[in-house]
Amino acid sequence: MDARDIILKPIISEQSTAAQAENKYTFKVNRDANKIQIKKAVEEIFKVKVVKVNTLNVLGKTRRMGKYEGKRPDWKKAIVQVAEGQTIQIFEGA
């Protein structure tokens, strides 16, 4: 898998923005990717040293429109902690 296939997009929310004070950045990642692949992809794309990777599987919500019921897709989130003094520029402009 290519690094761009592993890291799908950054997640910018109030909680993830607050975590940037601790050098933690949040990404939506490929569901098949493991922590080692995520670490290598972030280091390759953003040229930073990754200290720690936490992952969690997010279950899609069930939605209803009248009598019809559907489900949003499940996805995987990765919280990446970079080395002290390093930043990822994509988040700094937000």
N, C-alpha and C positions, 0 to 999 in steps of 0.2 A: 504494500500500500504506500502511496505517495503521502508526503506530509500534509499536502493540501486536501487530501481525501480523509485524513484523520481529524484535523481541526476544521469544523464546519463554519462556525461563526462565534464571535464573542457575545457574552451575555452582559448587557448593561442594565442593571436594576439598582434600586436604592441599596439593597443588601450587598450586592457585588461591588458597588462603588465604595461603600464603607470598608470593605475588606481590603481595598487597595492600600490603605494605611499600613497594613501588615504585609505588604508585598504579595498579596494573593489576587489572582486573576481568574475569572470564570469563563469557560468556553463550552459550547455545545459541540460534542464530539461524536464520531462514528460509534455505533453501538457495539461493533465487533472489536474496537481498539482496546488494548490493555494499558496499564499504567506506564510500562516501559516504552511502548510505541508513542503514547501521548507526550511523555517527557522528551523523547528524541525529536518529535515533530515541532514542539514549541521551541526547543533549542535551535533547530534548523531554521525555522521561519523567522523568529524574532531575535536571534543571536543573543540569548541570555542564558544564564546558568540556572537550571531548575533544581531546587532543593527537595521539593516534596510534591506529590500528586495525590489528590483524593478524588475518587470517582463515586458517582451515585446514579442509579437508574431511576428515571422519573417516569411514573405511569401516566398515560394520557387520560384526560378527563372524559367521562361519559357525558354526552350532550343529547338533549331532546329538542325536537321541533314538532310539537303536537304529539301524535302517536308514534312518530318515527324516532328511533334512537340510533345514535352513532357514537363513535369513539375517536378522539384525537390520538395520533400515534404516540407510542412510547418513545423516549429518547434518553440519551446519556449525557450527564453533566460532569465536567472535570474542573476542579479547583486546583490551580497550579500556584505554588509558592516559589518565587524566584529569589536569588541570592540578595543579600543586603546591599543596598545602593544601586541596584539595577531596576529598570522600569521597562514596560512594554508601551511603545508610543501610541498604538492604536487606541488605548484607553485614555491617554492623557489629553487627547483632543476632544473627547466627549464631554 
